[in-house]
Amino acid sequence: MPNQYQYQPLEDNRTIRLLHASRSKNGSLLFDFSHVSLNNSPVYEAVSYTWGSKDRDKTIRHRKTGHVLYMTSNCQDMLWSLTKDGPRILWVDALSINQEGILEKNHQIPLMADLYRSASRTIAYIGEADSSSYDLSRMHISKALDPTLDIKRSAAMILSRPWFTRTWVIQEVLLSKRLVIQAGKNRIEETALASQVTSGGGVLNMKEIFPADLRRLRKQRVSGNREHRSMGMLRTDAEESKRSQTTGARTSGSDTLTNSIHLFNVLCESASYQCEDPRDKLFAIISLLEGDIPPDLEANYSRSVEEVYTNISRHLLSHGATKALAAAIGIELANRRHLPSWTIDWRCLRHLSQPGYIQSAFCPGSDASRWYSASDHSNTSFERIADKALLTPLEGCGLCIRGKRFHTVEQPKIVSALAEWESRPNFWARKKYCEKFSAPMDMYPEYAIMDKGNTATWLKRISGFDWRLGCVDERSSLYQDWKTEPDQLTRREMNKDKRVCVIQNGNESGYAPWTTATSDIICVFLGFELPFVLRPCKKAWYLVGECYIPWVMEGQGVADIDWAAAYDREPVAPLEDFHIY
C-alpha cells in the first residue's frame, strides 16, 4: 500500500497551495504542489465541483515521490476530464486545503473570496456530459441545425444538477472573473446559460436575488466602531425617508444601521442551499465580507455547529437584526438540537421566512406592504439595540432583553390551523361573486372584508400551514366547492396535523405556537417588530416563539411606558429585563 502524502505547512495567511495536475504515460493521475502568495498575482484556474460521496477511496500519485492523496470519485472524474488536453495548474479545495488541518482551514476559508477573484477563471465541473450539455455547449450551431431544439429546456436540465444547490456556489458565481460550466468535455459559459434562464435560475440569478444586501455587506461604510468595522453602514437618505414614512421611526441621517440586518437577509436567502458541513451555511456567506470580521463570526472549524449557530444569532440580535428572533427555533426544538431557544438553526428552513412586513393586498385601501412595530418604533431604534442598551449577552448562552409582558396564558386554546382557516370569511370568493353579479361589496357586513391574507400568512409562519389552501383562482368555479378539488384535497391531508394556539380578545383572534402552555406569557421587547411567547423557568425564561396579536401590533401594548426612563440602567415598571436561555 503506497504511503500517504504529507502536506507541507503554508508559509503565511496569504499563501495558497496550487495543484499541478497531469497524467502519466499509462494514464494515471499525477500531482505536485506549489505554494504561492495571493499578493503575487499567481496564474491558476479555480475548480468547483460537487463532492458527492464522502468516501475518499480514489487516489492521485505524487509525480516525484509516488506518495498518494485520497479523494472522492467525483474529484477523480473532474481531474480526469480537465487533464485530458494536458497538465493544468488548479486550485481544488478538497486537495489544495489540508482537510485534516483545522488551523489551516480556519486561515484558508477567509481567503476564498480573494481566491476566486484572483483566478483567471473558475471551472464549475457539474458531472458527466449528456444531450443537454452538448446542446448548450454548441448553442448557436445546434439551433441552426435543428430549429425545433428547446435550448431553454436543456438549460433547465443543467440547472437541476446538484452543483447548483451548493452553498459555496454563491460566492463562486458572484466573485469569479469568468465562470465556465463544464460537463464532461462540454463547456458552457455562465453568461450564455444565464441568458436562457427566464426565472427560477437559482444561483445564476443571485445578483438579482439580493443585490442590495450583498452590495451593502461588501461596501466599506464605517460606523465608528472599529471592532465591527465591516458590519456597520450609514443608512442612505432614501432608505431613511422610506422607513420613516412606513414605520414612523424618527432617526437622523447620521444614525447608523448595522450591517447585521443585511447579513441576516442574505443568510435567509441562501439557507436553502446545501453543504456537507452545516457550519458552512454561515462561513460561505461570511467569507464574502470585506474588512475586519468580528472574532465570533470568523470561520473556525474547532467550534461546534451549536457554538457557531449561537455566536451568529447573538451577533445578529445584539447588532440590530431584530427579525432574527422571530426565526429562532424556540423551546420546541431547542432541547433536541442542543441550542438556546433564541438561536436560529440554519438547517431548519420553516423558521427562516422573514416577518418584518406582510403583503396586505387583502386589506382594501392599504399599501402594498404593511410594517409592524409592536414596540412602537417612534420611541425605540435599532441603534439602541446595537449599542446594547436594550439587549445584552449573558454569561453562558443567555440574552437579556428589555420588554413588557401584557398577557398570561391561562387555558391555551389549541385548534387545527385548517379549521381556523376555514372559519375565516373568504374575501376573494365574495369579491368575485360581487363582480360576477355587479353587486356592491358593501352588501356584506364589514367583517367579511377582513385580512384573509393576514390569517394565511401567520398560520403559515406559526404552524407551517400551507397558505395556498383555499385560494380561489380563475380556474375554480364559484359554484364548485374548492374543498373537493384534487389538489386541495392533497393540501388538506398535508395540513390536517398543523395546529395553532388561538389567543382571543373579544371578536379578534391572535395566533401563537401550538406549544404555548398555561403560565406562558406574551410580551413585547423594545425595538422588536413582533410580540413573543416566553415560558418561565425559575428566574429565567425560554422562548416559545413569535406570535400575532392584532391588538398590539402597532404599539398599543407599550402605550403606557415612560419612554424618558425606558433606557435607564434598571428597568422601570411596567418594563422588565427578561433573561432568556
N, C-alpha and C positions, 0 to 999 in steps of 0.2 A: 504493500500500500504506500503510495507516494506521500512524502512529508507535506504538511500544510504550510502555505506561505505565511510568513510573519510580517505584519505591517511595520514599516518604519515610522516613527513619530514625525508629525508635521512640525516645521520649524517655528511657526507663529500662527496667530489667529487669522491672518490674511492669506495663508498658504493653502492651496488645494492639491489634490492628488489626481493627475490625469492618467487615464488608461490608454496605453498604446496596444491596440488590438490588431491581430493579424491571423493568418492561417499558415500552418506548416505545409510542407510538400505533400504530406499524406492526408491533409485536410483537417487536422485537429486545430482547435483554437489555441492561440498563444497570446501572452500578455507581458507587458512590462509597465512600470510606473515611473512617472517623473513628478517631482514636486515643483510647483510654480506659484509665484505670488500674483494675486489678482491685481496688484498695483503695477505689474509689468505688462499688462495687456496681452496675456498669452493667447495663442490661436488654438481653438478647440471647438468641438461640437458637443452640446449638452444633449443627453438622451433621456427621454421619458418613456416609460412603458408600464404596463400593469404587472405587478409582481406575480399574481396568480397563486399557485400552490406555495405553501410555506416550506415545502421540502426542498432543502438545498442539496440535492443528490447528483447534480451535474458538476463537471469540473472544467477549469481552464488552466493551462500549464504555463508556468513562467518560462520564457524562451531561453534563459541562461541556466537557471538552477534546476529546472524541472519540478519545482515545488508547485503545488496546486492551490487554487482558491475554489471554494464550493459555491455554487449558485443554483438558482431555480431553473426549471426547464424553460420558462418564459424568457429569462435572461439569456440563456444559451441560444434560443431561437432568434432573439433580437441580434446578438453579436454575430451569429452565423449569417444572417441576412445582410447586415451592414458591412461585413468584411468580404463579401463576395467579389467586389471590384478592387480590393486591395486593402492595405493597412489603413487604420483610422486612428486619430487622436480624439478620445472621447472623455466626457465626464459622465459616469454612470453611478448613481447614488448607491446602489447596492454593493458596488465594488470599490468605488473611489472613497467611500467613507467606511472606516472600520466599524462594522455594525456591533462589534462586541465592546468597543471602547466608548463608554458613556461620556467621558470628558471630551473626547474628540467630537462626538455627535453634538454635544452642547455648544461647541465652538463652531461647528460647520453649519448647523441649521440657520443661524442668523445670517450666514453668507449667501443663502440660497437666492435672494433677490438679486444681489450683485452678480452671482454666478450665472444666472440666466440672462441678465442684461449684457454680460461680457462675452458670452458665447457668440461665435459667428452665426450660428443658427441652432435651433432646437429641433431635434428629430423626435416626433411622437410615434413610437412603434406600437401599433394597435393590434398586431397579430398577423395571421396569415392572410394572403390575398384571396379575394373572391370576385364575383362578377361586378358587385357594386364598386369595389375599389378600382377594378380595371376600368370601368366606365368613367369614373370620376377622374382618374389619372390621365385619361385621354378625352376629356370632356368635349372639346370643340370638334375633334376628329370623329368621335363616336356619334355625336349629334348629327354631323353632316352625313355620315354613312347610314344612320338609322334615325330619321326624324321623329319616329314614334318613341324613341328611348326616353324613359322617365328619369331624368337626372335628379330631380328632387326626391324621388323615391329612393334612389341609390344613396343620396346624401342622408336621408332619414335612417337607412340601414347602417351606414357608417356611424352615425351618432348614437346608435343603440349599443355600440360596443362598450365593454366595461371601462376602457380607458377614460371615457368622457364622464364617468361618475366619481373619479378620484378627487379628493380634497386638494392634493398638491397640484393638480392640473390648473387650478385657478391662477396661481402665480406664474405658471409656465406659459399660459395663454396671454396673461396681462403684460409680462415683462420681456418676453423673448423678442429679439430684433426681427427674427424671421422664424416662423413655425412651419415645419413641413411634417405632414401626417403620412406615415408610411405603413402600408400593409403588404407584407412580403416584399416583392420588388416594386410594387406600385407606389408612387409618390404623389401626394396631393397637397398643394399649397393651402394653408389655412384660410387665406383670404378667398380663394376660389370656392372652398367648401362653404364658408360663411355666406357667400353670395347666393347659395342655393337654399339657404335656410330662411324661411319667411317668419316662422315663430317656433317656439319650443326648442331653440338651438342650444339651450343649456349653457354650458361653459363658453361656447363661442359667442354668445350674446352677453358675456359677463360685463363688458364695458358699458353696455346699455342697461344691465340689471341694476347695478348700484354705482353709477359713475360718480355721483356727488359725494357719497360716503367715502369711496376709495380716494377720490381727489383730496378730500379734506384730511383723511388719515395721513396722506403722504405729503401734505403741504407743511412747510416749516413756519407755523404761526405760533409764536412763543407767548404763553400766558403769564410768564413771570415766575413760574415755579420750575427751576431748572431740573429738579429731580424727575419731573414728569413732563419734560420739555416737549417731546413729540406727541404727548397726549393732550395738549391744550391748543385752543384756537380762539380767535376773536370772531364773534358772530357777525355776519355781514349785515349791513343796514337793511337789505331786502328781507333777509331771514328774520331780523328783529321786528320789522314792521309787520310781516305776515303773522308771526307768532303773537305779537301784541294784539292784533286785530282778532285773532282766533281765540286766544285764551284770556285776554285781559291782563297779561303779565306786564308789569312795569319794570323794565330794566333799561339801562343806559347803553349807549354804543360802546362804552369801554368795558362793559361786563364781559366775562369770558364764559364760554360753554365748553365743557371738557369734551375731548375727542372720544371719550369712552362711549358716548351716545352713538357716534358713528361706528365705532368698533362693534358695539352691540348689534347694530343694524346689519353690518356685513357678516358677523358671525351667524346671525339668524338666517340670512340669505344663503349662506354656504353650508348650513348644518346638514342638509340632505345629502351632501357629497360624502363619499366613503373613504375610509383609510384603515389600514391594518392596525395601527396603534391609535386608540381613541384620544390620546393626548395631542395627536397631530391635527385634530379638528381645530385646535386653537393655535398650535405652533405654526401651522402652514399659513394662517392668516396674519398672525402677529409678526411673522418674519417679513411681511410686506411693509411694515412701518419703517420710517427713517428716523434718524436721530437717536436720542437716548431712550432705551426701553426700560421701564421700571423693573427692578430686580425680580419682583414677584410675577412678572409676565414673561421673563426670558425663558427660552427653551432650555429645559433642564430635565433630562431623562432619568435623573436619580430620584425625582419626585414621583409619587404615585399618581394614578389617574385622579383619585379623590383629592389629593393635595392641589393638583393643577387646577381642577374644576373649582375648588373652594377659593383659590387665590384669584382666579379671573372674576368670579362672582363678587368677591369682596371688593376688588378694584372697580368693577363697573358700578356697583351700588354706591361706593364711597366717593366716586367722582362724577356723579350726576346722572347715570343711566338708570333712572328710576323704573323704567319699564322692565328691567331685568328681574325685579322682584316678582312681577306677575308671571314670569317664565320659570320661576323656581319650582322644584319638584314637590315641595310640601311634605308634610309628615307621612302621607300615604306611601311614598316611595323612599323617603329618606333612610329609614332603618334598613331596608333591603339593599339600598345602594351604598350604604355606609357614608352618607353625605349629610351635612347640615340641612335642615328643612328649607333654608333660604337660598340654597345653592342651585344653580342651573346644571342639569345633567344634559350635556350636549348630544347625548345619544338618544334622548327622549324627545322626538320631534313634536309631539302633540302640545308640549308646553311652550313652543318657541314662536308661535304666531304672535304678532305684536299688537298690544291692546291700546296704544296711545289714542287712537280715534277709531270710529267705526263709520261705515257708509250708512247714511241715513236717508237714502232716496225714498224709503217707505214713508217718511215723515213729510207731508205736504208743506211746501213753503220753506223747507230747510235748505241749508247749504249742502254742497256735495259731500262734505265731511263734517264731523262734529267732534269737537275736542272735549274731553272730560278733565275736570280739575277738582276732584273730591276734597283736596286740601286747600282750595282757593288760591290759585297761582298769583292773584293780585297781591297777596301778602307773603308768599313764600317764593323761593327761587332755587334753581339748580345750583347757583353759586354758593348758597348757604350750605347745601349738602356737600358740594365739592370741598368747601372749607371745613368740613366735618363739624359744623355747628349743630346739625340735626342727626347725623349718623356717624357712629364711631365703632371701629372694630373692638371686640372684647378679647380678653386673653383666651387662648384656645381657638374655638371655631364659632364664636358668637358675634352678634351685632347688637348694638344699642341704637334704637330708632325712636325718636320722639313722636308722639301722636296722641290721639284721643279716642277712647272707647265710647261707643254710643248705643250698643245693643248687646245683651247677653242672651244666648240661645237657651231656651227652656225646654221646649219639646220640638226637636227638629222634625220638619215635615218632609220626608224623603219620598219623591214621586218619580214616576217614569218620565224621562225627558220627552219621549214620544207623546205621552198623554198630555203633557204640558203644552207641547207644540200644537196638538190638535184642538186644545181648548181655546187657542187664541184666534180671533177673527182673521180671516184671510183677506187682507186689504186688496191684493191684486185680483183675486177672484171677483170681489164686489165691484172693483173698478171696471173690469172687463164687462161685467153684467150691465153696469150703468151705461158704458159706451155702446154696447150692442143695442140696448133698448132706448138710448137717448134719455136716460133718466138722470136727474141731478144727484150728485153724490150726497147732498145733504138730506136725501130721503132716508138715510140711515143715521142712527144715533152717532154722536161724536166718537164714542168709544170704538166704533167699527173701523175708523181710520186711525189705527194705532200702529206702533212701530213693530210690525211683524219682523222687520229686518233686525231690529234690536234683539228680539226674542231669539231669532235664529243664531245671530252672532254669539250671544252669550251662552246659549245652550251648547253650542259647538265648543266654545272656549272652555267652559267649566265642566262639561260632561263628556265631550267628544262626540256629541250628537251630529249627525250628518245634516247640515242645514239645507241641503238641496231637497230634502224630503218635503213633499207637498208643494213645491214651487209650481205654479201653473204657467206653462209656456204656450206658444202658439199652436203646438201640435195637440194640445189637450182640449177636449171639448168641454164646454161649460156644463153640458148635460151628462157627462161621464164622470163618475166618482173617481178622483185621482188615486184613491187608495187601491183600486183594482188593477191599475196598470202594472205590467210585469216588473218594470224597473223599480217602481215604487214599492212593490211587494218585497223585492230583494232588499231595498233600503230599510223597510220596516223590520225585516228579520235582523239586519245588521244593528239596528238601533234598539232592539227590544230590551237589552240589558243595560242601556245607558240611563243613569239616574242623576238626579239633582235635588238639592235641598232648597225648598221654596221658603223665602222669608216674606211674610205678609205684613202689609201696613194698610189697613182699610181695603180699598179696591186695587191697590198697587201690589205688584209682586216683584220681589227681587230673587236672585239666584246665588247660591253658594255651593261649594263642592259637596257631593253626597256623603263624604266622610265627616261633615260637620256634625258635632255631637253636643249633647247637653253640657252646659257651662262654658262652651266656647264663646268667644266674644268677637264682635265685629268692630273694627277700628279704622281710623284714618290716620295715616302718617303724614307729617308735614312735608310738603314738596312732592308728594306722590299723587298720581292721577286717579288711582282707584282705591276703594276700600279693600280690606283684607280680613280674613278669619284667622284668629290665633287660638291656640289651645294652651291652657295653663298647665304648668308642671313645676310644682313647688314655688320657687321665687322667680322662675323664668318662663319662657313661652316657646311654643313651636308654631311654625307657620303651617296652616292648613291649606291656604290658597287664596287667590283673588276672589272677589265676588262682585255682583252687580246689584246695587241698591239704588233704584231710581231717585229716591227722595234725598240722597246725599251726594249725587254725582257731580253737582255743580257748586259744591262748597257749603251746602246748607248745614252739614253736620259740624262745621267749625265756626259757625256764625257767632258763637258766644265766647270765642277765645280773645284774650287780651294780647293783641299782637305786639304791643310795646314790650311785653315781658316774655314773649314766646321763645326768644333765643337766649334767655338767661342761662347761667350755668346749671341751675337747678330748675326743674320744670315747675310751673305754677298751674294749679288746678284750673280747668279740668284736664290739662296736659299731663302726661306721664312718660317716662322713659321705659320702653319695652326691651328687655334683654332676650333676644331670640336666638335659639340654637337649632 
